[in-house]
Amino acid sequence: MSVIDTGGDLASTQVILENYKKANPDKVKEIRIQRAPAPELPAKIKAQQDAGRLDINLVMTGQDGGSLLAQNQQIIQIPDLSKELPARRPHRGGQGAV
């Protein structure tokens, strides 16, 4: 899995990716991390597209990176995979439960 982080989200989500990898070794052999400022994101993706080898599987960005990708028509609609995800368990907790 190749991840690009433009907003610093990886600091709080890397453990989630690592846990997914551990739980799904048949789907994820390794996680490659790239970091870039949001303004560079469209050019990075375009260069890979032009080379015929887009290898970014997950983009972690904020509104700035998302709007830049939208302006360059580089956002694709992904299929609804919600049926393939495990059912959500009800939260059983104390304060802070939503």
NORCOR-V50343 format. One record per pair of residues at least 4 apart in sequence whose ideal C-beta (glycine too) atoms are under 7 Angstrom apart, sorted by sequence separation. I is the first residue (numbers start at 1). J is the second residue. D is the distance in whole Angstrom. If there is no record, write none. Layout:
i=I j=J d=D
i=I j=J d=D
This chain:
i=5 j=9 d=6
i=9 j=13 d=5
i=10 j=14 d=5
i=13 j=17 d=6
i=14 j=18 d=6
i=15 j=19 d=6
i=16 j=20 d=6
i=17 j=21 d=6
i=18 j=22 d=7
i=19 j=23 d=6
i=20 j=24 d=6
i=24 j=28 d=6
i=36 j=40 d=5
i=40 j=44 d=6
i=41 j=45 d=6
i=42 j=46 d=6
i=43 j=47 d=6
i=44 j=48 d=7
i=45 j=49 d=6
i=46 j=50 d=6
i=47 j=51 d=6
i=61 j=65 d=3
i=62 j=66 d=7
i=63 j=67 d=6
i=64 j=68 d=7
i=65 j=69 d=6
i=66 j=70 d=6
i=67 j=71 d=6
i=68 j=72 d=7
i=81 j=85 d=7
i=93 j=97 d=5
i=5 j=10 d=4
i=36 j=41 d=6
i=48 j=53 d=6
i=49 j=54 d=5
i=61 j=66 d=6
i=69 j=74 d=4
i=70 j=75 d=5
i=48 j=54 d=4
i=69 j=75 d=5
i=91 j=97 d=5
i=21 j=28 d=4
i=48 j=55 d=6
i=20 j=28 d=7
i=36 j=44 d=6
i=48 j=56 d=7
i=45 j=54 d=7
i=21 j=31 d=6
i=45 j=56 d=7
i=3 j=17 d=7
i=17 j=31 d=6
i=41 j=61 d=6
i=10 j=33 d=7
i=38 j=61 d=6
i=38 j=62 d=7
i=41 j=65 d=5
i=38 j=64 d=4
i=42 j=68 d=5
i=1 j=28 d=5
i=38 j=65 d=4
i=41 j=68 d=6
i=42 j=69 d=6
i=3 j=31 d=6
i=5 j=33 d=7
i=41 j=69 d=7
i=39 j=68 d=7
i=45 j=74 d=6
i=1 j=31 d=5
i=2 j=32 d=5
i=3 j=33 d=5
i=4 j=34 d=4
i=5 j=35 d=5
i=6 j=36 d=6
i=38 j=68 d=6
i=42 j=72 d=4
i=6 j=37 d=6
i=7 j=38 d=7
i=4 j=36 d=6
i=6 j=38 d=4
i=42 j=74 d=6
i=6 j=41 d=5
i=4 j=41 d=7
i=4 j=44 d=7
i=13 j=60 d=7
i=10 j=60 d=6
i=9 j=60 d=4
i=4 j=56 d=5
i=2 j=55 d=5
i=7 j=60 d=6
i=2 j=56 d=5
i=3 j=57 d=7
i=6 j=60 d=7
i=7 j=61 d=5
i=2 j=57 d=5
i=3 j=58 d=5
i=4 j=59 d=5
i=5 j=60 d=5
i=6 j=61 d=4
i=7 j=62 d=4
i=1 j=57 d=5
i=1 j=58 d=7
i=3 j=60 d=6
i=7 j=65 d=7
i=6 j=65 d=5
